[in-house]
Amino acid sequence: MHARSLLDRSLKSVWHPCTQMKQHENLPLVPIVRGEGPWLIDADGRRLLDGISSWWVNLFGHCNPRINAALRDQLERLEHVMLAGFTHEPVVQLSERLAALTGHRLGHAFYASDGASATEIALKMSAHYWRNVGRPEKSRFVSLAGSYHGETVGALAVTDVAIFRDAYAPLVRAGSIVPTPDARVAEPGESAADVARRAAAALEAHLTEHHAETAALIVEPLVQGASGMVMYDPEYLRLARALCDRYEVHLVADEIAVGCGRTGTFFACEQAGIWPDFICLSKGISGGYLPLSLVLATDTIYAAFYDDATTRGFLHSHSYTGNPLACRAALATLDIFAQDGVLAANRGLAQRLGDAARERFAEHPAVTHFRQRGMILAFDVASAQPDFSRRFFSAALENGVLLRPIGNTVYFMPPYVLDDSHIAHLVAGAAAALAEALS
């Protein structure tokens, strides 16, 4: 009765995100009452293994005792203070530690609450930088085909996923789109690195013609998430960095989904041996606990705003900028990385997950483009059913796993706390869901 009441109340009072609400006439909401490690427990006691980290945010399991303890301690000290004119230990320490993780190549963290806001900050900073240095004509942006950088109006200007963008086209100052280095489009005899070089050549052609008006190129390093876990070779990032340097264009790395160890290194850009001018972080940075996002910038960019004139400052703000509780959750998350050797442990975990999934799916007659980058694994499913994603999602829930395909792309992006029994449960549940969705 409690579960039914909760569902009815939610439908009457909550507008759920990324959802056509009418679909819930036939696809019931799932009432979650508790989290425990990689598991979510619903109101009927059913246990669901969270195979997508609750929209890619959870790193170390639900109700992690160490993050819980840090938040309890912070609650007794300071819950919030505005960051304009004030500061506090958690935000300073988090900013110091993040700068150190870049080898102090980037720093001066600017905080917000969500990934789209981080995108907005980076884009505004880039355009404002060029204005401050006397080049206001550099105000346009370039992004990759299939890119996703958020759903606020500025972020939609660099997002190339039609279902999010098209309804709001009249509100958006659209940027330029250049080809994606998606390894799946390799022609016979081409490697993923060859595709990257081909896409970089197209970027070069665009910048040759438009660099004078271009402020920045924004990319999701190594994996483009919302367009179907598109994966590409690090060579593209190396070439893009060189082209941005040559044509005086900023490089913005949207590490919101791919940072914090998802691809195998803390920052995905590290695998290309390059550093951008801006790094955007959100999602996993707070361990999946509290809304937090931030932008790290180079000293050169920071210096262009440092002036007596208020109008040359970066006058952007959010009420909860640098919230102490969210920053403390992020510090606890970084502690776990440092104390538990997470990145090294994840290499073994990713290998075991990949081996188990490859054995079950790589040769499946309906599966194509089986691929993996660190703790992100995906494959495409040949299905003519327009509702494949919903059918798979529902079947997965019935088999005890939370997996939410993007169109016909099934992907795993689980928390970093799986053991072999969890992996077996996740893969078996996905296999059963695939069979049911295709039937």
C-alpha positions in Angstrom: 0.0 0.0 0.0 2.9 2.4 0.8 4.5 1.8 -2.6 1.2 2.4 -4.5 0.5 5.5 -2.5 4.0 6.9 -3.2 3.7 6.3 -6.9 0.3 8.0 -7.0 1.6 11.0 -5.1 4.6 11.3 -7.3 2.6 11.3 -10.5 0.3 13.9 -9.1 3.0 16.2 -7.8 6.4 15.6 -9.5 7.4 16.3 -13.1 10.1 13.7 -13.7 13.2 14.6 -15.8 13.9 13.3 -19.4 10.5 11.7 -19.4 7.3 11.7 -21.4 5.0 11.6 -18.3 2.1 9.9 -20.2 4.3 6.8 -20.6 4.0 6.2 -16.8 0.4 5.1 -17.5 1.9 1.8 -18.6 5.5 1.9 -17.2 5.2 2.4 -13.4 7.7 4.5 -11.5 10.0 2.5 -9.3 9.8 3.6 -5.6 13.2 3.4 -4.1 13.5 3.5 -0.3 17.1 2.6 0.4 20.5 2.2 -1.1 23.3 -0.2 -0.1 26.6 -0.4 -2.0 25.8 -1.1 -5.6 22.2 -2.0 -4.8 19.0 0.1 -4.8 16.1 -1.4 -2.7 12.5 -0.6 -3.7 9.4 -0.4 -1.5 8.6 -4.0 -2.0 12.1 -5.1 -0.9 13.3 -5.9 -4.5 17.1 -5.4 -4.9 18.3 -3.7 -8.1 22.0 -3.6 -9.0 22.6 0.0 -10.1 24.4 -0.7 -13.5 24.4 3.0 -14.5 25.4 4.6 -11.2 22.1 6.5 -11.1 22.8 8.6 -14.2 26.6 8.2 -14.0 27.1 9.9 -10.6 27.7 7.2 -8.0 31.3 6.0 -7.7 31.6 4.2 -4.4 28.2 2.8 -3.7 25.0 4.1 -2.1 25.2 5.2 1.5 29.0 4.8 1.6 30.0 4.8 5.3 33.1 7.0 4.7 31.2 9.7 2.8 28.3 9.5 5.3 30.7 10.1 8.2 32.3 13.1 6.5 28.9 14.7 5.8 27.8 14.1 9.4 30.9 15.8 10.7 30.4 18.8 8.3 26.7 19.1 9.3 27.8 20.0 12.8 30.3 22.6 11.5 28.8 24.6 8.6 26.0 23.8 6.2 26.3 26.8 3.8 27.7 30.3 3.5 27.7 32.4 0.3 31.0 32.3 -1.5 30.9 36.0 -2.6 33.0 37.7 0.0 33.5 34.6 2.2 35.3 31.3 2.1 35.6 28.1 4.1 37.9 25.1 4.5 36.1 22.5 2.3 36.0 24.7 -0.8 39.6 25.8 -0.4 40.9 22.3 0.3 38.9 20.8 -2.6 40.2 23.5 -5.0 43.8 22.9 -3.9 43.5 19.1 -4.3 41.9 19.3 -7.8 44.6 21.7 -9.0 47.2 19.3 -7.7 45.6 16.5 -9.7 46.3 18.5 -12.8 49.9 19.1 -11.8 48.8 22.7 -11.2 48.3 23.2 -14.9 44.8 24.3 -14.1 43.3 25.7 -11.0 41.1 28.6 -9.5 38.1 26.4 -9.4 34.8 28.1 -10.1 31.8 26.3 -8.6 28.2 25.6 -9.6 25.7 22.8 -9.0 25.2 20.8 -12.2 27.0 19.9 -15.4 25.1 22.2 -17.7 26.0 25.1 -15.4 29.7 24.1 -15.6 29.4 24.2 -19.4 27.8 27.6 -19.3 30.6 28.9 -17.1 33.4 27.6 -19.4 31.7 29.0 -22.5 31.1 32.4 -20.9 34.7 32.5 -19.4 36.1 31.7 -22.9 34.2 34.4 -24.7 34.8 36.9 -21.9 38.5 36.1 -21.9 38.7 37.0 -25.6 36.7 40.2 -24.9 39.1 41.2 -22.1 42.2 40.7 -24.2 40.7 42.9 -27.0 39.4 40.3 -29.4 35.6 40.3 -28.8 34.9 38.9 -32.3 36.1 35.5 -31.0 32.7 34.5 -29.6 31.6 31.4 -31.5 31.9 27.8 -30.4 32.7 24.4 -32.0 31.6 21.0 -30.9 31.5 17.4 -32.2 28.7 15.8 -34.1 26.6 13.9 -31.5 27.9 16.0 -28.7 26.0 16.6 -25.4 27.0 19.3 -22.9 23.8 20.0 -21.1 20.3 21.3 -21.6 20.4 25.0 -20.5 20.2 27.4 -23.4 24.0 28.1 -23.6 24.8 24.4 -23.3 22.3 23.5 -26.0 24.4 25.7 -28.4 27.1 23.1 -28.3 24.8 20.0 -28.0 24.0 18.0 -31.1 21.4 15.6 -29.9 18.2 16.5 -31.6 15.7 15.3 -29.0 17.2 17.8 -26.5 18.0 20.6 -28.9 15.4 21.0 -31.6 12.4 22.1 -29.6 14.4 25.0 -28.3 16.2 26.0 -31.5 14.6 29.5 -31.6 16.2 30.2 -28.2 19.7 28.9 -29.1 22.6 30.7 -30.7 23.8 27.5 -32.5 27.5 26.8 -32.7 29.4 24.9 -35.4 29.5 21.1 -35.6 32.5 19.2 -36.9 32.8 15.5 -37.5 33.0 13.1 -34.6 36.0 10.7 -34.4 33.6 7.9 -33.5 35.6 4.7 -34.0 32.5 2.9 -35.3 32.6 4.8 -38.6 36.0 3.3 -39.6 36.2 2.4 -43.2 37.7 -0.9 -44.3 41.3 -1.0 -43.4 41.0 2.1 -41.1 42.0 2.0 -37.4 40.4 4.1 -34.7 43.4 6.3 -34.8 42.9 6.8 -38.6 39.3 7.9 -37.9 40.6 10.3 -35.3 43.1 11.8 -37.8 40.3 12.1 -40.4 38.1 14.0 -38.0 41.0 16.2 -36.9 41.6 17.1 -40.5 38.0 18.3 -40.7 38.5 20.3 -37.6 41.6 21.9 -39.1 39.7 22.8 -42.2 37.0 24.5 -40.1 39.5 26.4 -37.9 41.5 27.5 -40.9 38.4 29.3 -42.2 36.7 30.4 -38.9 39.4 30.7 -36.2 39.2 34.5 -36.1 35.6 34.2 -34.8 36.0 31.0 -32.7 36.4 31.2 -29.0 36.6 27.5 -28.1 36.2 23.9 -29.1 34.4 21.8 -26.5 34.7 18.0 -26.4 33.7 15.1 -24.2 37.2 13.4 -24.0 37.3 9.8 -25.3 33.6 9.0 -24.8 30.5 10.9 -26.0 27.9 9.8 -23.6 24.4 10.8 -24.5 24.8 10.1 -28.2 25.3 6.4 -27.4 28.6 6.0 -25.6 30.6 6.9 -28.7 34.2 6.0 -28.1 37.3 7.4 -29.9 41.0 7.2 -30.0 43.1 9.6 -27.8 44.9 10.7 -31.0 42.0 13.1 -31.7 42.6 15.0 -28.4 46.3 15.3 -29.2 45.6 16.7 -32.6 42.8 19.0 -31.4 45.1 20.4 -28.7 47.7 21.2 -31.3 45.2 22.8 -33.6 43.7 24.9 -30.8 47.2 26.1 -30.0 47.9 27.0 -33.6 44.7 28.8 -34.2 44.4 30.5 -30.8 41.2 28.7 -29.8 40.5 27.5 -26.3 40.0 23.7 -25.7 37.3 22.9 -23.2 37.2 19.4 -21.8 33.8 18.4 -20.6 34.8 15.7 -18.1 31.4 15.7 -16.4 30.6 12.1 -17.3 34.1 10.8 -18.2 36.2 12.3 -15.3 36.7 10.9 -11.8 38.2 7.7 -13.1 35.5 6.5 -15.5 37.8 6.0 -18.4 40.7 4.6 -16.4 42.6 7.8 -15.5 41.2 10.4 -13.1 40.9 12.9 -16.0 40.2 11.3 -19.4 42.5 13.9 -21.1 45.5 12.3 -19.3 45.3 9.3 -21.7 46.1 11.6 -24.6 49.0 13.3 -22.7 47.3 16.8 -23.1 45.7 19.4 -20.9 42.9 21.7 -22.0 42.3 25.3 -21.1 39.2 24.5 -19.1 38.1 21.3 -17.4 34.4 20.9 -16.4 33.6 18.4 -13.6 30.3 17.3 -12.0 28.5 14.0 -11.5 31.0 11.7 -9.8 33.0 14.5 -8.1 30.7 14.4 -5.0 30.5 10.6 -5.1 27.0 10.9 -6.3 25.8 12.5 -3.1 25.1 16.2 -3.7 24.8 18.5 -6.7 28.2 20.0 -7.4 30.0 21.1 -10.5 33.1 23.2 -11.2 35.3 24.6 -13.9 39.1 24.6 -13.6 41.0 27.1 -15.8 44.6 28.0 -16.6 46.4 30.8 -14.9 46.5 32.7 -18.3 42.7 32.8 -18.4 42.4 33.8 -14.7 44.9 36.6 -15.2 42.8 38.2 -18.0 40.0 38.8 -15.5 42.2 40.1 -12.6 41.7 43.9 -12.8 40.5 46.9 -10.9 37.5 47.2 -13.2 34.5 45.2 -12.0 33.3 44.8 -15.6 36.4 42.8 -16.4 35.6 40.3 -13.6 33.7 37.1 -14.1 30.3 38.1 -12.8 28.6 34.8 -12.7 27.1 33.3 -9.6 24.9 30.5 -8.1 23.3 30.8 -4.7 24.8 27.5 -3.6 28.3 28.0 -5.2 30.9 26.0 -3.3 28.4 24.6 -0.8 30.4 23.2 2.1 28.4 19.9 2.4 28.9 19.2 -1.3 32.6 20.1 -1.2 33.0 17.9 1.9 31.4 15.0 0.0 33.9 15.6 -2.8 36.8 15.6 -0.4 35.7 12.3 1.1 35.5 11.0 -2.5 39.0 12.1 -3.3 40.2 10.5 0.0 38.8 7.2 -1.1 40.6 7.5 -4.5 43.9 8.3 -2.6 43.6 5.8 0.2 42.3 2.8 -1.7 44.3 2.9 -4.9 41.1 3.1 -6.8 42.5 3.8 -10.3 44.8 0.7 -10.1 42.0 -1.4 -8.7 39.6 -0.3 -11.4 41.9 -1.6 -14.1 41.4 -5.1 -12.7 37.7 -4.5 -12.2 37.2 -3.2 -15.7 39.0 -6.3 -17.1 36.8 -8.7 -15.2 33.6 -6.8 -16.2 34.8 -6.7 -19.8 35.6 -10.4 -19.9 32.3 -11.4 -18.5 30.3 -9.1 -20.8 32.4 -10.0 -23.9 31.8 -13.7 -23.3 28.0 -13.2 -23.1 27.4 -10.5 -25.7 30.3 -10.0 -28.2 29.2 -12.9 -30.5 25.5 -12.3 -30.0 23.8 -12.2 -33.4 22.0 -8.9 -32.6 25.0 -7.2 -31.0 27.5 -4.9 -32.9 30.3 -2.6 -31.9 31.1 -4.1 -28.5 33.4 -1.6 -26.9 34.9 -0.5 -23.6 36.9 2.3 -22.2 37.8 1.8 -18.5 34.6 1.4 -16.5 32.3 2.3 -19.4 31.2 -0.7 -21.5 28.7 -0.5 -24.4 27.3 -2.4 -27.4 24.7 -1.6 -30.1 21.7 -3.8 -30.7 20.1 -4.5 -34.1 16.4 -4.2 -33.4 13.6 -2.8 -35.5 11.4 -2.3 -32.4 10.9 1.4 -31.8 10.4 0.8 -28.1 13.5 -1.4 -27.6 14.9 0.9 -24.9 11.8 0.8 -22.8 11.3 -2.9 -23.3 14.9 -3.6 -22.2 14.7 -1.3 -19.2 11.5 -3.0 -18.0 12.9 -6.4 -18.5 16.2 -5.5 -16.8 14.2 -4.3 -13.7 12.4 -7.6 -13.6 15.8 -9.4 -13.6 17.2 -7.3 -10.8 19.3 -4.7 -12.6 19.0 -1.0 -13.4 20.1 -0.5 -17.0 18.7 2.2 -19.2 19.7 2.0 -22.9 20.3 5.1 -25.0 18.2 4.2 -28.0 19.6 0.9 -29.2 22.8 1.2 -27.2 23.1 -0.9 -24.1 25.8 0.3 -21.7 27.2 -0.5 -18.3 28.6 2.3 -16.1 28.4 0.8 -12.6 29.9 2.0 -9.3 33.5 1.0 -8.6 32.5 -1.3 -5.8 31.5 -4.5 -7.7 32.7 -7.9 -6.8 32.6 -10.9 -9.0 29.1 -11.9 -7.8 27.9 -8.4 -8.7 29.4 -8.7 -12.2 27.8 -12.0 -12.7 24.4 -10.7 -11.6 24.7 -7.6 -13.8 25.7 -9.5 -16.9 23.1 -12.3 -16.4 20.4 -9.7 -15.9 21.4 -7.8 -19.0 21.4 -11.0 -21.0 17.9 -11.9 -19.9 16.7 -8.4 -20.6 18.1 -8.5 -24.1 16.4 -11.8 -24.8 13.1 -10.5 -23.6 13.4 -7.2 -25.4 14.1 -8.9 -28.7 11.4 -11.5 -28.4 
